């Protein structure tokens, strides 16, 4: 098992290019199951979650190639309809194959997915929506079975704007003739990227980026070529790393409007943020920021995936602030690990109270999930002495060449075997 050793106290300077979005590419990879034609995807990051999806698609019968930022999926025989536990347990996004398989073959069997420990993330939102489209739901031997004699276009209202459920139903509806209306949809930019792919495949979609999405499906979808959007969470993570450690960093290949909420909060904290057409500049002294409280909300609100990195940044604030987590019920496990570095954080329910401290000191810490791991790295960059970050396989799920990019900016970080 790999670990990071980080010696803090060095400012970050230079320029890096942001990778393609993990959260955008995963549903796009699942969408390749909607067609038997060749699909070509570029700007794909080299991540553990992408490798897991590669394994799952190959198991289901796709012939896939992945390397050097390119992902190609072809089909040379019949597909399997069962996504087994040994594959889907690795990540939650494996649930996204259900919609395409159900739409194309009128049956799919899958085990309940795994992935991380930040909350229950119930799949009942997906299942109830599939039921509205005509699917029948049963369970056998720990699996969920979805079948349908005929799927039909319908009006579906989500009880919560779930990103995964919105994506799953968009893909399913794209292969159902007629007009499906999805209400109370998630509005994340990654959904618009999926919509662009489905349009290339032959579906007619409007309303992506709003709470109501209309999908006019077709009986057959074709292959596509698509370049994945930039990762807004990686963008935000590096913005916060520079804000905390200090220095001048330029992030290229980004979509600035997708991190507007973070940009506003960083400026409130006293960080200089410059926005260009496809780049963002961060200029920070590295001194203690002004305390700024946040409330996580669905897009375009403050993203839950940047809550932990923000907490690391605020751990040295000049005063008291709070973090109110409104998305997931168990996303403060990093607070105790930040405390090992000297942060003063108390948690009560869905709210964390942060009393900023003057300095952090290096110590052994352990990542509990992907974004918690990024938070610990940010804290370690400003902590005095040496920090050992364990379980960095969580970080590898969502950040491409994380330590390489940080080293290019001047950080003292190395990957070591346990």
C-alpha positions in Angstrom: 0.0 0.0 0.0 1.4 3.4 -1.0 1.7 6.5 1.3 2.6 10.1 0.8 5.4 11.8 2.7 5.0 15.6 2.7 7.4 18.1 4.1 5.4 21.3 4.5 6.2 25.0 4.4 6.9 25.4 0.7 4.9 27.8 -1.5 3.5 26.6 -4.8 4.5 28.3 -8.0 4.0 27.6 -11.7 1.4 26.2 -14.1 -0.3 22.9 -14.5 -3.0 21.6 -16.8 -6.2 20.2 -15.2 -7.2 16.7 -16.2 -10.5 15.5 -17.7 -13.4 15.1 -15.2 -13.8 11.8 -13.4 -17.4 12.6 -12.6 -18.1 13.4 -16.3 -16.4 10.5 -17.9 -17.9 7.7 -15.7 -21.5 8.1 -17.1 -20.1 8.7 -20.6 -18.3 5.3 -20.4 -21.6 3.7 -19.2 -23.3 5.3 -22.2 -21.2 3.2 -24.6 -23.5 0.3 -23.5 -26.4 2.0 -25.4 -24.9 1.1 -28.8 -23.0 -1.6 -30.6 -21.1 0.9 -32.6 -17.6 2.2 -31.9 -17.2 4.9 -29.2 -14.1 7.1 -28.9 -13.5 9.3 -25.8 -10.5 11.6 -25.3 -9.2 13.6 -22.4 -9.8 10.6 -20.1 -7.8 10.8 -16.8 -5.7 7.8 -15.6 -7.5 6.9 -12.4 -8.4 3.9 -10.4 -12.1 4.5 -11.0 -11.6 4.6 -14.7 -9.6 1.3 -14.6 -12.5 -0.3 -12.6 -15.0 0.8 -15.2 -12.7 -0.5 -17.9 -12.7 -3.9 -16.2 -16.5 -3.8 -15.8 -17.2 -2.9 -19.4 -14.8 -5.7 -20.6 -16.5 -8.2 -18.3 -19.9 -7.2 -19.8 -18.6 -8.0 -23.2 -17.3 -4.7 -24.6 -13.8 -4.7 -26.2 -12.1 -1.7 -24.7 -8.8 0.1 -25.1 -7.6 2.7 -22.5 -4.3 4.6 -22.6 -2.7 7.9 -23.1 -5.9 9.8 -22.4 -8.0 7.8 -24.9 -10.7 5.3 -24.3 -12.2 3.3 -27.1 -15.2 0.8 -26.7 -16.3 -1.6 -29.4 -18.6 -4.5 -29.5 -17.9 -7.9 -31.1 -20.5 -10.2 -29.5 -23.4 -10.5 -27.1 -23.2 -8.6 -23.8 -23.7 -10.0 -20.3 -26.5 -8.3 -18.4 -25.2 -9.1 -14.9 -22.8 -6.7 -13.1 -21.3 -8.9 -10.3 -20.4 -7.8 -6.8 -16.6 -8.3 -7.2 -16.6 -5.6 -9.8 -19.3 -3.1 -8.7 -18.2 -3.1 -5.0 -15.2 -1.0 -6.1 -17.2 2.2 -6.8 -20.6 3.7 -6.6 -20.6 4.8 -10.2 -21.0 1.2 -11.4 -24.7 1.7 -10.8 -24.7 3.8 -14.0 -24.6 0.7 -16.2 -28.2 -0.2 -15.1 -29.9 2.4 -17.2 -28.2 1.6 -20.5 -28.6 -2.2 -20.1 -32.2 -1.9 -19.1 -33.0 0.3 -22.0 -31.2 -1.8 -24.6 -32.0 -5.3 -23.4 -35.0 -4.9 -21.1 -33.2 -6.6 -18.3 -30.2 -6.1 -16.0 -29.0 -7.7 -12.8 -26.6 -5.9 -10.5 -25.2 -6.1 -7.0 -25.5 -3.2 -4.7 -22.5 -1.0 -5.4 -19.7 0.1 -3.0 -17.1 2.8 -3.3 -16.7 5.0 -0.3 -17.8 5.7 3.3 -19.2 9.2 3.1 -22.8 8.1 3.3 -25.5 5.7 2.4 -26.3 7.2 -1.1 -29.5 5.1 -1.4 -30.2 3.7 -4.9 -34.0 3.8 -4.3 -34.1 7.1 -6.2 -32.8 5.2 -9.3 -35.1 2.3 -8.8 -38.3 4.3 -8.3 -37.5 6.3 -11.4 -37.0 3.1 -13.5 -40.3 1.9 -12.2 -42.0 5.0 -13.7 -40.6 4.0 -17.1 -42.1 0.6 -16.9 -39.5 -1.5 -15.2 -40.3 -4.3 -12.7 -38.0 -4.6 -9.6 -37.1 -7.7 -7.7 -34.3 -9.0 -5.6 -32.5 -12.4 -5.6 -29.3 -13.6 -3.9 -28.2 -10.1 -3.0 -28.8 -8.7 -6.4 -31.3 -6.2 -7.8 -33.1 -7.4 -10.9 -34.7 -5.0 -13.4 -36.9 -6.3 -16.1 -39.4 -4.8 -18.6 -41.6 -6.1 -21.3 -41.7 -2.6 -22.8 -40.3 0.6 -21.5 -42.3 3.7 -22.0 -41.7 7.5 -22.0 -43.0 9.1 -18.8 -42.8 12.1 -16.5 -40.4 11.4 -13.6 -39.9 13.6 -10.6 -36.9 12.9 -8.3 -37.4 13.4 -4.6 -33.8 14.7 -4.4 -31.7 16.1 -7.3 -29.4 13.1 -7.4 -26.6 13.4 -10.0 -26.4 9.6 -10.5 -30.2 9.1 -10.9 -30.4 12.0 -13.3 -27.7 10.5 -15.5 -29.0 7.0 -15.3 -32.5 8.1 -16.3 -31.2 10.3 -19.1 -29.3 7.3 -20.6 -32.3 5.0 -20.2 -34.7 7.5 -21.7 -32.4 8.1 -24.7 -33.3 4.6 -26.0 -37.0 4.9 -25.4 -39.1 6.3 -28.2 -41.2 9.2 -27.1 -40.7 12.2 -24.8 -39.6 11.6 -21.2 -39.6 14.6 -18.8 -37.3 14.5 -15.8 -38.1 16.9 -13.0 -36.1 18.1 -9.9 -32.9 17.1 -11.8 -29.4 17.7 -10.7 -27.8 20.6 -12.5 -24.1 19.7 -12.3 -22.0 20.6 -15.4 -21.1 16.9 -15.8 -24.8 16.2 -16.7 -24.5 18.7 -19.6 -21.4 16.8 -20.8 -23.4 13.5 -20.8 -26.2 15.3 -22.6 -23.8 16.3 -25.4 -22.8 12.7 -25.8 -26.4 11.5 -26.0 -27.1 14.1 -28.6 -24.2 12.9 -30.7 -25.7 9.4 -30.4 -29.0 10.5 -31.8 -31.2 11.5 -28.8 -32.8 14.9 -28.6 -32.3 16.5 -25.2 -33.1 20.0 -23.9 -32.9 21.5 -20.5 -29.6 20.1 -19.3 -28.2 22.4 -16.6 -31.8 23.1 -15.4 -34.1 21.3 -13.0 -36.2 20.0 -15.9 -34.7 17.9 -18.6 -36.6 16.6 -21.7 -35.4 13.5 -23.5 -36.8 12.5 -26.9 -35.5 9.0 -27.3 -35.0 6.8 -30.3 -35.1 3.1 -31.1 -31.4 3.0 -32.0 -28.4 5.0 -30.9 -25.1 5.3 -32.8 -21.4 5.6 -31.8 -19.7 8.9 -31.0 -16.5 10.8 -30.5 -16.2 13.1 -27.5 -13.6 15.0 -25.5 -14.4 15.0 -21.7 -14.8 18.4 -19.9 -12.2 19.6 -17.4 -12.4 18.4 -13.8 -13.9 21.2 -11.7 -13.2 19.4 -8.4 -9.5 18.9 -9.3 -9.5 22.6 -10.3 -10.9 23.6 -6.9 -8.5 21.3 -5.0 -5.5 23.0 -6.6 -7.0 26.4 -6.1 -7.3 25.6 -2.4 -3.8 24.0 -2.2 -2.2 27.2 -3.5 -4.5 29.4 -1.3 -3.4 27.5 1.8 0.3 27.1 1.0 0.8 30.4 -0.7 2.4 31.3 -4.0 1.3 32.0 -7.6 -0.3 29.2 -9.6 -2.0 29.2 -13.0 -4.4 26.3 -13.8 -4.9 25.8 -17.5 -7.5 23.9 -19.5 -10.3 24.7 -17.0 -13.9 25.9 -17.2 -13.9 28.8 -14.8 -17.7 29.2 -14.4 -17.9 25.6 -12.9 -16.0 26.8 -9.8 -17.7 30.2 -9.4 -18.9 29.3 -5.9 -15.4 28.5 -4.7 -14.0 31.6 -6.4 -16.4 33.8 -4.5 -15.6 32.2 -1.2 -11.8 32.4 -1.8 -12.0 36.1 -2.5 -14.0 36.6 0.7 -11.1 34.8 2.5 -8.6 37.3 1.1 -7.2 35.2 -1.8 -6.6 36.9 -5.2 -8.3 34.9 -8.0 -7.9 35.9 -11.6 -10.3 34.4 -14.2 -9.5 33.9 -17.9 -11.3 32.2 -20.7 -9.9 28.7 -20.0 -7.5 29.4 -17.1 -7.5 30.5 -13.4 -4.7 32.2 -11.6 -4.3 32.0 -7.8 -2.1 34.5 -5.9 -1.8 33.9 -2.2 0.6 35.1 0.5 0.0 31.9 2.5 -0.9 33.9 5.5 -3.9 33.1 7.7 -7.1 33.6 5.7 -10.2 35.5 6.9 -12.7 33.0 8.4 -15.5 32.2 5.9 -18.4 29.8 6.6 -19.8 27.5 3.9 -23.0 25.5 3.4 -22.7 22.6 0.8 -25.5 22.5 -1.7 -26.2 21.0 -5.1 -24.7 22.8 -8.1 -24.4 25.8 -8.5 -23.9 25.9 -4.7 -20.7 25.2 -2.8 -19.8 21.6 -3.9 -19.7 18.9 -1.2 -16.6 17.4 -2.9 -14.7 20.6 -1.9 -16.0 20.7 1.7 -13.0 18.7 3.1 -10.3 20.7 1.2 -12.1 23.9 2.3 -12.0 22.7 5.9 -8.2 22.2 5.6 -7.8 25.7 4.3 -9.9 27.2 7.0 -8.1 25.3 9.8 -5.6 28.3 9.9 -8.3 31.0 9.6 -8.0 34.2 11.8 -11.1 33.4 13.8 -14.1 31.1 13.9 -16.1 29.7 11.0 -18.4 26.8 10.3 -19.1 24.1 7.6 -22.6 22.9 7.2 -22.8 19.7 5.2 -26.2 19.4 3.5 -25.5 16.6 1.0 -24.0 13.6 2.7 -24.7 12.4 6.3 -21.2 11.1 7.1 -18.7 13.4 5.5 -16.7 14.8 8.5 -14.3 11.9 9.1 -11.4 14.0 8.0 -12.0 16.4 10.9 -10.4 14.1 13.4 -7.4 13.5 11.2 -7.0 17.3 10.7 -7.0 17.5 14.5 -3.9 15.2 14.5 -2.1 18.0 12.6 -3.3 20.6 15.2 -6.5 21.9 13.8 -9.2 22.9 16.2 -12.4 21.4 14.8 -15.6 20.2 16.6 -18.4 18.3 14.9 -22.1 18.2 15.9 -24.4 16.4 13.5 -24.1 18.0 10.0 -22.2 21.0 11.2 -18.5 21.5 12.0 -17.1 24.4 13.9 -13.5 25.5 13.0 -11.5 27.7 15.3 -8.5 28.7 13.2 -5.0 28.1 14.7 -1.7 29.8 13.9 0.2 26.7 12.9 -0.2 23.1 12.0 2.4 20.4 12.7 3.1 17.3 10.7 1.9 13.9 12.0 0.8 10.5 10.6 -2.7 10.7 9.2 -5.0 8.4 7.3 -7.4 9.2 4.4 -10.9 7.8 4.9 -12.2 8.7 1.4 -11.2 10.5 -1.8 -11.8 14.2 -0.9 -10.7 13.6 2.8 -7.4 12.5 1.4 -7.0 15.7 -0.7 -7.8 17.7 2.4 -5.0 16.0 4.4 -2.6 16.7 1.6 -3.5 20.4 1.6 -3.1 20.6 5.4 0.2 18.8 5.2 1.5 21.4 2.6 1.3 24.1 5.2 2.1 22.1 8.3 5.6 22.3 9.8 7.7 19.2 9.6 6.9 15.9 8.0 3.4 14.4 7.5 2.7 10.8 6.5 -0.6 10.3 4.7 -1.7 6.7 4.6 -4.3 5.0 2.4 -3.7 7.2 -0.6 -5.4 4.7 -2.8 -8.5 6.8 -2.1 -6.7 9.8 -3.6 -5.8 7.7 -6.7 -9.5 7.2 -7.4 -10.0 10.8 -8.3 -6.8 12.7 -8.9 -4.5 12.0 -11.9 -0.8 12.1 -11.0 -1.6 14.2 -8.0 1.9 14.2 -6.4 3.6 14.8 -9.8 1.5 17.9 -10.4 2.2 19.2 -6.8 6.0 18.5 -7.3 5.9 20.5 -10.5 4.6 23.4 -8.5 7.4 23.1 -5.9 5.8 20.9 -3.2 8.0 18.5 -1.3 6.0 15.3 -1.7 6.9 11.7 -2.5 5.1 8.4 -2.8 6.5 5.6 -0.7 5.6 2.0 -0.1 4.2 1.1 3.3 
